[in-house]
Amino acid sequence: MEYHLIDSTGRNLQFPVPFSQYEIKQSANNKTINVLNYGEITWFGDRKLKECSLSNFFPSKQYSFCQVSIWNMQDYIGFIEKIIDTKKPCRFVITETSINFACTIEDFTYGEKDGTGDVYFTINLKEYRSV
């Protein structure tokens, strides 16, 4: 599987190191209502926006497990920060799955932690639906 983040101009960041796991959160605005002389019932609500949180690292050198040639470290960070700054949705795609949706970057945290020069990150994505 390949993991891609595509900006509004079509520029593609393929994450060089595959994620060990991913999880998509999908929920609905269902309500529980108490009906007199009957009890609780579920009132179905509309679907909420999908959410996805991913953690991994951007490699500082070309490891054997990298799926593509690596970029300069600042290019990875700059790509994601530019998406945030443009205030336009991007697209998140995982090949070999049905996951392909427009999204916003809700949070992006990164930093070094082990002296290798690799930059570890967590990125939180939220589905974008145009009005």
Backbone as a chain_set.jsonl record, in Angstrom:
{"seq": "MEYHLIDSTGRNLQFPVPFSQYEIKQSANNKTINVLNYGEITWFGDRKLKECSLSNFFPSKQYSFCQVSIWNMQDYIGFIEKIIDTKKPCRFVITETSINFACTIEDFTYGEKDGTGDVYFTINLKEYRSV", "coords": {"N": [[0.829, -1.179, 0.0], [0.391, 2.258, -0.678], [0.713, 5.554, 0.601], [-0.714, 8.651, 0.168], [-0.684, 12.21, 0.07], [-2.291, 14.786, -1.392], [-2.064, 17.975, -2.689], [-4.059, 21.0, -3.33], [-3.309, 21.808, -5.85], [-2.593, 19.557, -7.139], [-0.127, 18.54, -6.595], [1.833, 15.935, -5.282], [2.509, 14.232, -2.304], [4.017, 11.392, -1.565], [4.122, 9.392, 1.142], [7.204, 8.345, 2.326], [7.853, 6.191, 3.976], [6.0, 3.374, 4.69], [3.011, 3.346, 6.64], [2.627, 1.719, 9.775], [0.17, 1.184, 10.705], [-3.231, 2.25, 10.233], [-6.148, 4.154, 10.984], [-9.465, 4.85, 10.501], [-11.871, 7.023, 11.619], [-15.292, 6.885, 11.84], [-18.418, 8.199, 12.4], [-21.755, 8.966, 13.664], [-24.335, 11.44, 14.194], [-26.168, 10.418, 16.147], [-28.871, 10.366, 18.476], [-29.999, 9.698, 21.784], [-33.183, 9.299, 22.996], [-35.605, 9.724, 25.515], [-38.658, 8.295, 25.709], [-41.836, 8.899, 26.981], [-43.477, 6.519, 28.951], [-42.432, 4.469, 27.422], [-39.636, 4.279, 27.083], [-36.094, 4.395, 26.345], [-35.103, 5.437, 23.086], [-33.412, 5.323, 19.91], [-32.558, 8.081, 17.992], [-31.876, 8.619, 14.768], [-29.132, 10.328, 13.418], [-27.334, 12.532, 11.153], [-24.435, 11.617, 9.21], [-21.205, 12.069, 10.573], [-18.101, 13.85, 9.931], [-15.373, 12.044, 8.525], [-12.45, 11.01, 10.3], [-8.908, 10.839, 10.655], [-5.935, 9.746, 12.089], [-2.477, 9.753, 11.87], [0.74, 8.429, 12.467], [4.254, 8.541, 12.071], [7.474, 8.629, 10.493], [9.654, 10.943, 8.815], [12.263, 10.057, 6.83], [15.764, 10.689, 7.216], [17.68, 9.704, 5.651], [18.132, 7.449, 2.867], [16.549, 4.667, 3.494], [16.319, 1.054, 3.256], [13.68, 0.232, 3.325], [12.166, 2.317, 2.401], [9.673, 3.521, 0.214], [9.851, 5.239, -1.912], [12.145, 7.59, -3.454], [13.693, 9.726, -1.152], [12.801, 13.04, 0.0], [14.242, 16.289, 0.66], [14.389, 17.068, 4.091], [13.136, 19.453, 4.988], [11.442, 19.935, 2.877], [9.334, 18.089, 3.131], [8.081, 18.964, 5.498], [7.518, 21.603, 4.742], [5.729, 21.159, 2.603], [3.426, 20.138, 3.877], [2.877, 22.241, 5.688], [2.327, 24.269, 3.857], [-0.068, 23.4, 2.714], [-1.731, 23.731, 4.928], [-1.52, 26.525, 5.248], [-2.642, 27.521, 2.849], [-5.317, 27.193, 3.146], [-7.009, 25.451, 1.833], [-8.642, 22.425, 0.858], [-7.063, 19.181, 0.885], [-6.2, 15.962, -0.494], [-6.452, 12.685, 0.689], [-5.125, 9.554, 0.142], [-5.078, 6.056, 0.137], [-3.586, 3.552, -1.476], [-4.757, 0.465, -2.921], [-6.918, 0.24, -1.286], [-10.217, 1.44, -0.4], [-9.975, 3.958, 0.499], [-10.03, 7.278, -0.033], [-10.29, 10.471, 0.116], [-11.322, 13.924, 0.285], [-9.806, 16.293, 2.429], [-8.981, 18.159, 5.428], [-6.104, 19.424, 7.121], [-5.931, 19.037, 10.394], [-4.189, 19.048, 12.491], [-0.693, 19.081, 12.936], [2.131, 17.71, 14.085], [5.563, 17.634, 14.772], [9.002, 16.483, 15.118], [12.428, 15.831, 16.146], [13.808, 12.896, 17.721], [15.634, 10.827, 18.271], [18.27, 11.234, 17.545], [19.022, 10.464, 14.977], [18.421, 12.104, 12.924], [16.106, 11.689, 11.615], [12.733, 12.757, 11.255], [10.072, 12.643, 13.297], [6.509, 12.388, 13.193], [3.069, 13.353, 13.73], [0.019, 13.434, 12.153], [-3.159, 14.796, 11.82], [-6.107, 14.279, 10.179], [-9.136, 15.525, 8.743], [-12.17, 14.831, 7.194], [-13.293, 16.671, 4.357], [-16.127, 18.327, 3.267], [-17.715, 19.966, 0.719], [-19.894, 22.795, 0.752]], "CA": [[0.0, 0.0, 0.0], [1.056, 3.554, -0.698], [-0.04, 6.602, 1.282], [-0.493, 9.894, -0.563], [-1.354, 13.454, 0.418], [-2.264, 15.545, -2.639], [-2.542, 19.335, -2.424], [-5.116, 21.502, -4.22], [-2.762, 21.997, -7.198], [-2.289, 18.238, -7.679], [1.213, 18.085, -6.179], [1.649, 14.716, -4.508], [3.502, 13.748, -1.35], [3.874, 9.988, -1.182], [4.894, 9.174, 2.359], [8.243, 7.396, 1.917], [7.838, 5.005, 4.839], [4.61, 2.963, 4.885], [2.529, 3.377, 8.025], [2.429, 0.383, 10.341], [-1.269, 1.034, 10.882], [-4.064, 3.427, 10.058], [-7.475, 3.972, 11.539], [-10.412, 5.867, 10.072], [-12.993, 7.128, 12.553], [-16.54, 7.266, 11.191], [-19.502, 8.156, 13.382], [-22.983, 9.664, 13.286], [-24.928, 12.293, 15.232], [-27.345, 9.762, 16.712], [-29.28, 10.832, 19.808], [-30.852, 8.815, 22.569], [-34.313, 10.069, 23.5], [-36.445, 8.964, 26.438], [-40.072, 8.462, 25.374], [-42.685, 8.641, 28.135], [-44.177, 5.227, 28.965], [-41.846, 3.535, 26.455], [-38.22, 4.109, 27.406], [-35.13, 5.022, 25.449], [-35.042, 5.075, 21.672], [-32.336, 5.986, 19.176], [-32.956, 8.971, 16.91], [-30.748, 8.609, 13.851], [-28.638, 11.612, 12.945], [-26.523, 12.49, 9.941], [-23.056, 11.144, 9.325], [-20.176, 13.051, 10.889], [-16.942, 13.82, 9.053], [-14.357, 11.041, 8.833], [-11.213, 11.501, 10.889], [-7.798, 9.901, 10.56], [-4.706, 10.18, 12.736], [-1.359, 8.939, 11.401], [2.051, 8.722, 13.048], [5.341, 7.877, 11.371], [8.624, 9.523, 10.443], [10.274, 11.286, 7.542], [13.644, 9.591, 6.961], [16.844, 11.62, 6.877], [18.496, 9.024, 4.632], [17.394, 6.455, 2.081], [16.536, 3.331, 4.087], [15.892, 0.012, 2.315], [12.226, 0.07, 3.378], [11.502, 3.484, 1.801], [8.979, 3.153, -1.015], [10.231, 6.199, -2.951], [13.314, 8.396, -3.11], [13.299, 10.695, -0.123], [12.957, 14.469, -0.229], [14.898, 17.046, 1.716], [13.523, 17.074, 5.274], [12.335, 20.68, 5.038], [10.419, 19.856, 1.833], [8.178, 17.387, 3.695], [7.423, 19.864, 6.448], [6.999, 22.723, 3.968], [4.579, 20.707, 1.824], [2.271, 20.048, 4.782], [2.577, 23.588, 6.184], [1.736, 25.038, 2.764], [-1.476, 22.992, 2.634], [-2.424, 24.399, 6.041], [-1.529, 27.971, 4.992], [-3.491, 27.881, 1.708], [-6.718, 27.082, 3.579], [-7.731, 24.667, 0.834], [-8.584, 20.995, 1.185], [-6.156, 18.294, 0.162], [-6.796, 14.644, -0.674], [-5.712, 11.593, 1.3], [-5.373, 8.323, -0.616], [-4.317, 4.842, 0.446], [-3.786, 2.635, -2.598], [-5.198, -0.896, -2.612], [-8.071, 0.336, -0.385], [-11.22, 2.39, -0.885], [-9.759, 5.237, 1.193], [-9.701, 8.356, -0.963], [-11.237, 11.526, 0.457], [-10.853, 15.291, 0.493], [-9.655, 16.5, 3.863], [-8.204, 19.275, 5.949], [-5.125, 19.03, 8.125], [-6.372, 19.627, 11.647], [-3.059, 19.159, 13.414], [0.547, 18.492, 12.437], [3.16, 17.812, 15.114], [6.764, 16.941, 14.312], [10.242, 16.766, 15.819], [13.436, 14.762, 16.231], [13.845, 12.31, 19.059], [16.6, 9.763, 18.547], [19.61, 11.579, 17.084], [19.302, 9.957, 13.63], [18.051, 13.122, 11.946], [14.745, 11.404, 11.166], [11.744, 13.624, 11.889], [8.851, 11.912, 13.639], [5.359, 13.28, 13.091], [1.681, 12.917, 13.813], [-0.841, 14.307, 11.356], [-4.577, 14.509, 12.011], [-6.871, 14.696, 9.019], [-10.59, 15.491, 8.879], [-12.834, 14.88, 5.893], [-13.82, 17.959, 3.917], [-17.287, 18.259, 2.379], [-18.06, 21.322, 0.293], [-21.293, 23.168, 1.002]], "C": [[0.876, 1.246, 0.0], [0.129, 4.583, -0.067], [0.317, 7.932, 0.64], [-1.289, 11.034, 0.066], [-1.181, 14.357, -0.795], [-2.836, 16.928, -2.371], [-3.534, 19.788, -3.491], [-4.619, 21.751, -5.645], [-2.421, 20.669, -7.872], [-0.902, 17.731, -7.33], [1.049, 16.986, -5.136], [2.825, 14.471, -3.557], [3.164, 12.285, -1.097], [4.741, 9.803, 0.047], [5.909, 8.074, 2.078], [8.255, 6.108, 2.724], [6.381, 4.609, 5.049], [4.232, 2.989, 6.365], [2.316, 1.96, 8.524], [0.954, 0.113, 10.582], [-1.962, 2.34, 10.531], [-5.435, 3.112, 10.616], [-8.334, 5.15, 11.096], [-11.573, 5.855, 11.066], [-14.203, 7.64, 11.789], [-17.645, 7.142, 12.216], [-20.695, 8.95, 12.87], [-23.482, 10.477, 14.473], [-26.219, 11.682, 15.77], [-27.61, 10.3, 18.11], [-30.107, 9.759, 20.479], [-31.921, 9.685, 23.205], [-35.131, 9.164, 24.41], [-37.905, 9.307, 26.137], [-40.914, 8.024, 26.571], [-43.46, 7.336, 27.946], [-43.638, 4.231, 27.94], [-40.391, 3.235, 26.793], [-37.335, 4.79, 26.379], [-35.268, 4.502, 24.022], [-33.865, 5.814, 21.049], [-32.94, 6.807, 18.056], [-31.748, 9.114, 16.003], [-30.404, 10.017, 13.386], [-27.821, 11.428, 11.676], [-25.1, 12.032, 10.254], [-22.137, 12.317, 9.673], [-19.033, 12.925, 9.883], [-15.974, 12.729, 9.495], [-13.148, 11.725, 9.447], [-10.151, 10.416, 10.804], [-6.58, 10.508, 11.236], [-3.599, 9.209, 12.342], [-0.07, 9.377, 12.081], [3.108, 7.905, 12.331], [6.568, 8.769, 11.455], [9.03, 9.791, 9.011], [11.751, 10.931, 7.675], [14.653, 10.656, 6.522], [17.796, 11.02, 5.848], [17.655, 7.951, 3.969], [17.541, 5.074, 2.727], [16.012, 2.33, 3.053], [14.375, -0.141, 2.267], [11.465, 1.288, 2.842], [10.894, 3.088, 0.458], [9.343, 4.054, -2.188], [11.519, 6.897, -2.528], [12.88, 9.499, -2.152], [13.555, 12.125, -0.589], [13.882, 15.032, 0.842], [13.903, 17.168, 2.871], [12.606, 18.293, 5.306], [11.236, 20.679, 3.969], [9.163, 19.132, 2.319], [7.379, 18.334, 4.585], [6.789, 21.036, 5.702], [5.762, 22.36, 3.169], [3.326, 20.72, 2.696], [1.891, 21.428, 5.311], [1.924, 24.451, 5.104], [0.266, 24.677, 2.582], [-2.275, 23.697, 3.727], [-2.579, 25.892, 5.73], [-2.466, 28.377, 3.86], [-4.974, 27.83, 2.04], [-7.588, 26.434, 2.507], [-7.627, 23.199, 1.203], [-7.532, 20.276, 0.349], [-6.881, 16.961, 0.007], [-5.878, 13.611, -0.055], [-6.115, 10.305, 0.606], [-4.491, 7.211, -0.062], [-4.611, 3.87, -0.688], [-4.153, 1.252, -2.072], [-6.315, -0.931, -1.562], [-9.082, 1.267, -1.036], [-11.037, 3.769, -0.254], [-9.215, 6.266, 0.212], [-10.696, 9.471, -0.674], [-10.546, 12.876, 0.594], [-10.817, 15.548, 1.988], [-8.936, 17.807, 4.166], [-7.196, 18.703, 6.942], [-5.49, 19.771, 9.399], [-5.207, 19.88, 12.596], [-1.854, 18.467, 12.783], [1.635, 18.77, 13.474], [4.372, 17.039, 14.641], [7.969, 17.332, 15.161], [11.184, 15.573, 15.78], [13.428, 14.184, 17.636], [14.943, 11.29, 19.296], [18.003, 10.027, 18.002], [19.966, 11.095, 15.691], [19.102, 11.027, 12.563], [16.678, 12.869, 11.355], [13.783, 12.312, 11.93], [10.45, 12.835, 12.061], [7.674, 12.884, 13.626], [4.063, 12.55, 13.388], [0.873, 13.93, 13.024], [-2.28, 13.846, 11.534], [-5.36, 15.123, 10.865], [-8.359, 14.607, 9.327], [-11.204, 15.67, 7.502], [-13.367, 16.285, 5.62], [-14.998, 17.703, 2.977], [-17.667, 19.683, 2.014], [-19.552, 21.555, 0.49], [-21.924, 23.595, -0.31]], "O": [[1.951, 1.276, 0.598], [-1.092, 4.489, -0.188], [1.487, 8.306, 0.568], [-2.413, 10.846, 0.53], [-0.055, 14.664, -1.187], [-3.96, 17.053, -1.884], [-3.816, 19.055, -4.438], [-5.431, 21.892, -6.559], [-2.01, 20.646, -9.032], [-0.529, 16.623, -7.716], [0.23, 17.096, -4.224], [3.985, 14.5, -3.966], [2.142, 11.976, -0.485], [5.95, 10.028, 0.003], [5.534, 6.987, 1.641], [8.626, 5.053, 2.211], [5.594, 5.42, 5.538], [5.054, 2.685, 7.23], [1.871, 1.094, 7.77], [0.529, -1.041, 10.656], [-1.344, 3.405, 10.533], [-5.834, 1.951, 10.709], [-7.966, 6.308, 11.296], [-12.178, 4.814, 11.32], [-14.149, 8.699, 11.165], [-17.798, 6.091, 12.839], [-20.653, 9.531, 11.786], [-23.096, 10.229, 15.615], [-27.246, 12.356, 15.838], [-26.68, 10.648, 18.838], [-30.825, 9.005, 19.822], [-31.619, 10.678, 23.866], [-35.328, 7.985, 24.116], [-38.332, 10.452, 26.289], [-40.734, 6.93, 27.107], [-44.03, 7.097, 26.882], [-44.312, 3.252, 27.62], [-39.968, 2.079, 26.79], [-37.786, 5.661, 25.634], [-35.512, 3.32, 23.782], [-33.382, 6.807, 21.594], [-33.735, 6.303, 17.263], [-30.72, 9.658, 16.406], [-31.281, 10.794, 13.009], [-27.643, 10.311, 11.191], [-24.643, 12.061, 11.397], [-22.28, 13.415, 9.134], [-19.009, 11.994, 9.078], [-15.777, 12.511, 10.691], [-12.859, 12.883, 9.146], [-10.455, 9.225, 10.873], [-6.236, 11.662, 10.979], [-3.756, 7.994, 12.462], [0.174, 10.572, 12.247], [2.899, 6.732, 12.02], [6.694, 9.574, 12.378], [8.787, 8.984, 8.114], [12.428, 11.46, 8.557], [14.414, 11.415, 5.582], [18.61, 11.724, 5.25], [16.586, 7.593, 4.464], [18.547, 4.395, 2.524], [15.342, 2.713, 2.093], [13.839, -0.601, 1.26], [10.234, 1.282, 2.833], [11.532, 2.4, -0.34], [9.159, 3.667, -3.342], [11.931, 6.801, -1.372], [11.832, 10.12, -2.329], [14.401, 12.382, -1.446], [14.252, 14.347, 1.795], [12.706, 17.351, 2.645], [11.423, 18.169, 5.62], [10.214, 21.346, 4.132], [8.05, 19.517, 1.961], [6.165, 18.479, 4.437], [5.656, 21.42, 5.994], [4.837, 23.166, 3.064], [2.289, 21.25, 2.297], [0.706, 21.756, 5.378], [1.061, 25.275, 5.408], [-0.559, 25.553, 2.322], [-3.369, 24.201, 3.475], [-3.655, 26.457, 5.929], [-3.033, 29.469, 3.899], [-5.797, 28.365, 1.297], [-8.74, 26.815, 2.302], [-6.636, 22.773, 1.794], [-7.169, 20.714, -0.743], [-8.059, 16.855, 0.348], [-4.664, 13.654, -0.251], [-7.302, 9.996, 0.493], [-3.3, 7.41, 0.175], [-5.745, 3.417, -0.848], [-3.887, 0.923, -0.916], [-6.627, -1.989, -1.015], [-8.825, 1.82, -2.106], [-11.868, 4.655, -0.458], [-8.102, 6.144, -0.299], [-11.826, 9.431, -1.161], [-9.374, 12.97, 0.959], [-11.684, 15.083, 2.728], [-8.37, 18.458, 3.287], [-7.41, 17.64, 7.524], [-5.37, 20.994, 9.47], [-5.239, 20.81, 13.403], [-1.981, 17.403, 12.176], [2.008, 19.92, 13.706], [4.241, 15.913, 14.161], [7.967, 18.364, 15.831], [10.792, 14.459, 15.43], [13.094, 14.864, 18.607], [15.169, 10.913, 20.446], [18.84, 9.124, 18.001], [21.099, 11.288, 15.249], [19.56, 10.874, 11.43], [16.133, 13.732, 10.666], [13.993, 12.6, 13.108], [9.824, 12.417, 11.087], [7.814, 14.05, 13.996], [3.97, 11.325, 13.311], [1.026, 15.138, 13.205], [-2.584, 12.659, 11.415], [-5.285, 16.326, 10.613], [-8.797, 13.733, 10.075], [-10.805, 16.552, 6.74], [-13.825, 16.985, 6.523], [-14.878, 16.951, 2.009], [-17.912, 20.512, 2.89], [-20.36, 20.63, 0.404], [-23.101, 23.953, -0.341]]}, "num_chains": 1, "name": "protein.A"}
